[in-house]
Amino acid sequence: MASQPSDVVSSVSLRVCSFNMHGFNNGVAYLKELCSNNNIIFIQEHWLMSTLLFKFDSIHEDFAFIGCSAMDSKCEQGLISGRPYGGVGILYRKNGFMKISVAGYHSEGRVGR
């Protein structure tokens, strides 16, 4: 019977989830909870303008955020009517992903056909 080498790396689980926030304020409490069980969280519908994306920096100290807004162009048009929409991002655990960069995103901050 062959023995395993002593330098074998133990298996590490990668936990990934997707979460539709239905607005940052509506989903922030549950998003904080998701951080305790996941390594990567794909976020949709945060409804924040680009100037407010810094709010994701205080979700969890072990996580970093990359994302974009869909509300900037809407707000530039003047008085906002209707409900907010869009905004996507990724929260990822800092200690497991040393090199992450944005490959690209749609300028409207939305995913569609």
C-alpha positions in Angstrom: 0.0 0.0 0.0 1.5 3.3 -1.1 1.6 6.2 1.4 0.7 9.7 0.5 3.4 12.4 0.4 3.5 14.6 3.5 3.3 17.7 1.4 -0.2 16.9 0.0 -2.3 20.0 0.2 -5.7 19.4 1.9 -8.7 20.0 -0.3 -10.3 23.5 0.0 -13.9 24.2 -0.6 -14.8 27.0 -2.9 -18.3 28.3 -2.0 -20.0 30.6 -4.5 -23.4 32.1 -4.5 -25.5 34.6 -6.4 -27.7 37.2 -4.7 -30.3 39.6 -6.0 -30.3 42.4 -3.4 -33.5 44.2 -4.6 -31.7 47.4 -3.5 -28.6 47.8 -1.2 -30.7 48.7 1.9 -33.0 45.8 1.4 -30.3 43.2 1.1 -27.4 44.4 3.1 -28.2 42.3 6.3 -28.5 39.1 4.4 -25.4 39.9 2.3 -23.4 40.1 5.6 -24.7 36.7 6.5 -23.7 35.2 3.1 -20.1 36.3 3.8 -19.8 33.9 6.6 -20.5 30.9 4.3 -19.1 31.9 0.9 -15.9 32.8 -0.8 -17.4 34.6 -3.8 -20.8 36.3 -3.9 -22.1 37.6 -7.3 -24.4 40.5 -6.6 -27.2 41.9 -8.8 -29.6 44.8 -8.4 -27.8 46.8 -5.7 -29.3 50.0 -7.1 -26.4 52.2 -6.0 -24.8 55.0 -7.9 -21.0 54.7 -8.6 -20.3 57.3 -5.9 -21.9 55.0 -3.3 -20.3 51.7 -4.2 -17.8 52.3 -1.3 -20.6 51.0 0.9 -19.6 47.4 -0.1 -16.2 48.0 1.6 -17.8 47.8 5.0 -19.8 44.6 4.4 -17.1 42.4 5.8 -13.5 43.0 6.6 -12.3 39.8 4.8 -14.0 40.7 1.5 -13.2 43.1 -1.3 -15.7 44.4 -3.9 -15.6 44.9 -7.7 -18.7 46.3 -9.4 -20.5 48.9 -11.4 -23.7 51.0 -11.3 -26.6 51.2 -13.6 -28.0 54.3 -11.9 -25.5 56.9 -13.0 -27.0 57.6 -16.5 -30.5 57.6 -15.0 -29.5 60.2 -12.3 -27.8 62.4 -14.9 -31.1 62.9 -16.7 -32.5 64.9 -13.8 -35.3 64.1 -11.5 -35.6 60.3 -11.0 -39.0 58.8 -11.7 -39.9 55.1 -11.2 -38.0 52.6 -9.1 -34.2 52.2 -9.2 -32.7 49.3 -11.1 -29.5 47.4 -12.0 -26.0 47.4 -10.7 -23.8 44.3 -10.5 -20.8 43.3 -8.6 -18.6 40.6 -7.0 -17.7 40.3 -3.3 -14.7 38.0 -2.9 -12.7 36.8 0.0 -9.4 38.7 0.0 -7.2 35.9 1.4 -8.0 33.4 -1.4 -7.8 35.5 -4.5 -4.6 37.4 -4.7 -5.0 38.6 -8.3 -8.4 39.6 -9.6 -9.0 42.1 -12.4 -12.1 43.2 -14.3 -12.1 41.8 -17.8 -15.0 44.0 -18.8 -18.6 45.0 -18.1 -21.5 46.7 -19.8 -21.5 50.4 -19.5 -25.1 50.4 -18.3 -24.3 48.1 -15.3 -26.8 45.5 -16.3 -26.8 42.0 -17.8 -29.1 41.4 -20.7 -29.6 39.9 -24.1 
